[in-house]
Amino acid sequence: MPIARLRPCFLALALAPLCAGALAAQEEILECWPDGTVRERYQLDAEARRTGASFEYHENGQLARKAHWKADLLHGAVLEYDAKGQTLLSCAYKDGELHGDYSSWDPDSDEREKAHYASGKLDGKRTIRRGKEELSRQRWELGVLLDLDGIAPFPRTPGQIAQGLAAIAALSVPPADPADDSLWPERIAALRRLQQYRFLCFVPHEEMVLVPAWNRACDKGSELCKAIGHLDHTPPNPGWPEEEYRLGYEGTSHANLSVGSSLVGSVDSYMDDSDPSNIDRVGHRRWCLNPRMLKTGFGLAAPFSAMWSMDGSRGGAKVEAVCYPPAGYVPRSMFHARHAWSCAPPPGMFGRMTKRNIEVAIYPLDERYVRSPDPLPLDYFGIAGGGFGTGDCLIFRPASLGTAPGNRYWVEVREKDEARPKSLRYVVEFVELKPE
């Protein structure tokens, strides 16, 4: 591609009394199309950095882009046009960062965007339209999305979540009770993992404790499952003394049960709960997220384990909705693509929920937080009744789901065939955690 390097000598002569020194240090660059017409025109300063105005042209000679530069950084107004002269972009930069009003138009999709930036970050109102249809209305504050189509999408920042999880992991280990309990460190680690999931899901997690009697019942319940060779909440007596069997039965009948993992790993498996025998109720998960839980116990007789679940001693617990994954940022290490989604709305929000009067949709959000027109296909949708730590619970799972950092979704639970249908809406975005 031919490049012509021309010093602005004629202009310098014309303006010599005013700015001969400045112009002598500048060089104008012309880049041309194959037919010799100008493709781009710009100036370099004495250090070969772009400076002043630059102009780019379509092959038909129509102006394609006008920009302003300072020391190789965009600085000032930027305008872009299509080959017919229609404006595609109008914005401004300051020291290389978007700063000020921003307006763009995509002729292929007829989408228009208006926004405002401050030092490279979205700041203020942002609207995205397709023709006359409004696709998204947003409000930002220095790069933080505060409002997305009428909801606050991110109750906590990724850094706040990372700090909260780390603070739980760093809680002091209370003295073993009894003092010779060799499983005490593992029991405490499992409790901390449970507290982390509850924190993530906006369920009260503070001041949770292990009850020694429940630990013993869970130990014996795990031994009972091991003796019969499988998990069973109401196991038969395998020939044990009656008192020993009753203690084990108390453990199995009041606990989540697991096989094949450590105590910490068992908490992860309870929160998964998406295998064919559990997905219809996700009962283990719902016991883990019971807002009224304050006390628990853990027991192990490898490879069987148990977690005491049926506690409701926490007073004053009030949660608007119990969802997993929860609203906002979700560490991808704490939710996997084939996990079922669950949502227990506030009691009474929808009355009696049935598949005939409730529908659930998960819409992918693009990089601008605009919803896909079509929801993800589901390979499971069900409604489970109460009795597992929460009230009625919606259970649903996309047939295919991306959980890479930046994958984000709009979730909507809504009534059907109502004059003024109620809806529960929230956003889930997967992240890799980094402390702030």
Secondary structure, DSSP 8 states (H G I E B T S, - for coil): --EEEE--HHHHHHHHHHHHHHHHT-EEEEEE-TTS-EEEEEEE-TTS-EEEEEEEE-TTS-EEEEEEEETTEE-EEEEEE-TTS-EEEEEEEETTEE-EEEEEEETTTTEEEEEEEETTEE-EEEEEEETTEEEEEEEEETTEEEEETTB---SS-HHHHHHHHHHHHTS-----SSTT-TTHHHHHHHHHHHHHHHHHTT---TT-EE-HHHHHHHHHHHHHHHHHTS--SS----S--HHHHHHHHHHHHTEEEEESS-HHHHHHHHHH--STTTTTT-HHHHHHT-TT--EE-EEEETTEEEEE------TT---S-EEES-SEEEEGGG--TTS-EEEE--TTSSSS--TTTEEEEEEEE-TT--B-SS---EEEEEEE-S-SSSSSEEEEEESS---STT-EEEEEEEESS-SS--EEEEEEEEE-----
